[in-house]
């Protein structure tokens, strides 16, 4: 009986460890702190000088199982997307736009280039964003977290996402992006928004209007009858 109880305790301990296991994103966090400003401007030359550290982090996530916990998994996939985007840019440096990568790698778009190894599988950035993050997590605020290396993208957070804080981090990114006049101009009766809100409208209007979503984070109260227009999107590099 004693041996049975001991085995049971060991089994439960193992399962608890598996369920609560967290992926170590500290290497990526250090790289972001070193090379991304508080406004989200990216020092790609700095990342290039620390490519060994970046490769070590990418090697880790390529051989790590996807966390079972939903928040840990969400943070994991956002970090993977952002880290591989940086890798794609510095591997094809110098460029003035993320779109310049296409000709260098022989792909129709940089987001359709299959190169990102995560948990033993190779993906395109499009697959990670649209087939995994958007479909599995149903979280519209990821559009303020995944960064496509362009000026009109939401700023790259200069810290890694972590499961225990990911919801708070997404809320912070939403508030920062929506109230940044470079991306969105808000008034009570008219708004000019980032193209992100037009391209991914369906993600933002589940059980609410687009204006209702904006008002959750905006410093200005926008009327439901406000006129909505959209800014052109700049694909220049976010450096």
N, C-alpha and C positions, 0 to 999 in steps of 0.2 A: 504493500500500500504506500509506504514511504517513497519507494522508487518511482511509483506511478505518479505521485504528487509532484515529485521533483521534475519528472519528465514533462508534466503538465505545465509547471511554472516556466520551464525553459522554453516550451513551445509558445506560450503566451507572450513571453518576453521577446522572442524572435519575431512574432507577428506584430507586436507593438512597435518594434524597431523598424520593421518593413513599412508599416503604415505611416509612421511619423518621420521617416528618413527624409532629410533635406539635402538638396544638391548644394555643394559649396560654390557660390558665385563670387567669392572674395577676389579671385584673380581678375575677373571681369570688372568688378567694382573698382579695383585699384586702377585699371586701365582707363576707365571712364573718368575717374577723379583726376587723373593725370592729364587727360587729353580732350576733355569736353568742358566748355565754359558753363557758367550758371545759366547763360542764355541759350545754350544748346549748340554753340559753334564748335565744330569738330576740327581738331588739329590732326589731320591725316599723316603729316610728316612725323608727328610725335608717335602715332600708332605704328608707323613703319619702323621707327627706331626701337619699338618694343614688340616687334612681330613674334619673337620667340615666346613671350609671355602670352600673346594673343593665341598663338598656335597651341600652347599648352592648355589654355582654357577650351579651345575648340576640340582638342583631342579628348578632354575630359567629358564634354557633353556628347561627343560621338560614341563614347563607350559606356555611358551612364543610362540606366533604365529611366523611362519617364516616371516621375513621381506619381504615386497613386492618389495623393491628396489633390483635389481640384485646384486650390490656390497655388500650391507648389508647382503643379503642372503648368498653370497659366504663366507664372513667373518664368519658369524654365523655357517655355516656347517663345515668349517675348524676348528674353535674353539671347536665345539662340538666333532668332531672326535678326536682331540688331547687331550681334557680334559677327555673323556671317556677312551682313551688309558692309560693315567696316572692312572685313577681310576682302570682299569683292572689290572695293574701291582701291585699297592699297596694293592689291595684287595686280592692278591694271593702271597704276599711277604712272604719269600724270594724266588727269582728266579734268575737264571743267564741268561735266555733268555726268550723273549716274548713267544716263542714256548712252554715253560714249563707250560704255563697257560692251555693248552689244556687238559691235564690229570686232572688238578685240577677242571675244570668246566665241564668236560665230553663232550667236543666238539671236532670235527675233527681238527679244527684250532682255535686259539684265535679270528680270524677275522670272524668266523662263529657262534660265541656265541651271542645269542640274549639277550642283556641286556641294550643297550643304549636308554634311553627314551628321545625323542626330540619332542617337541610340541605335546605331548600326544600320540605319537606312539613309539613302541619299535622296534629297529633296531639292526642288526649286524653292525660291523665296515665295513665289505665288502659291505653291502648294501649302507651305507652312502657314501663310497668312489666311488664305481663303478656304482651304480644305480642312485645316486643323484648328487654328485659333478661332476664326469666325464661326465655324460650324459646331465645334465642340463646346465652346464656352459661352456663346450667346451674350457677349459683353461688348456693347457699342464703344465703350471708352478705350478699347484696345487701339482704336484709330488715332488716339493721342499718345500712344506708347510705341507701336512699331514704327520704325523710322526708315524712310526710303532714301536718305542721304541727299535730299533736295531742300532748297531754301523754303519752299512752301509747305514742307512736311512739318508736323508738330516737332518741337525741339527734342533732340535726343537727351533723355535724362542723364545727368552725369553721375548716376549711381545705378547699381544693378537692381532689378526688381527681385523681391523676395516674397515667398509665399505668405509669411505672417503679416506683411504690410502691403501686399499687392493691391488690394481694394482701395486703401487710403492713397497709395501712389497714383492709381488711375484717377481717383477723384481730384487729386492735386493737379495732375496733368490736364484734365478736362478744364478745370477752372483757369489754369494758366493759359491754355491755348485759346479758349473761347473769349477771354477778356484781353487778349493781345491784339492791339489795333492793326498790327502788320498782317494778321490773318483774318480778322473779323471786325467789321464796324457795326456797332449796335446802337440803336436808338429806339424809343418807344414805338415809332410808327414805320420804321424802315431798317432793314439789316442787309449788309453785304457780307456774305459768308465765304469761308474757304470752300473750294470745290469738293473737299472731302465730304461735306454735308450733302452735296448733290450726288456724288458718285455712290455713296453708301447710305443713301436716304432710308432705305428699307431697314437698316440696322438701328437707326435712331427713332423710328416712328412706331415701333412695336408697342401697342397699348397707350400711345400718346402722340401728340403732334410734334413736329420738329421744333416749333417755338417753345413748347412745354419742356422739351429736353434742354434747349438753350437756357431757359429761365432757371433751371436747377443750379446752374453754375455762373450765370452772368451777373455782373454788378449792376446792370441796367435792366429794368423790367420791360420786356418786349411784349407788345400787344399781339394777341392771336391773329389779328387782322393786318399785321405789319406786312409791308411789301418786302419780298425776299429776292435778292439778286446774288450773283456769285462772282468772286474774283477769278482772274486768270491764274493759272498755276505755274510757278517758276520751277524748272527742273535744274537750275544751276546748283552746283554743289554747296552743301551747307557748311562751308568752312570760312 
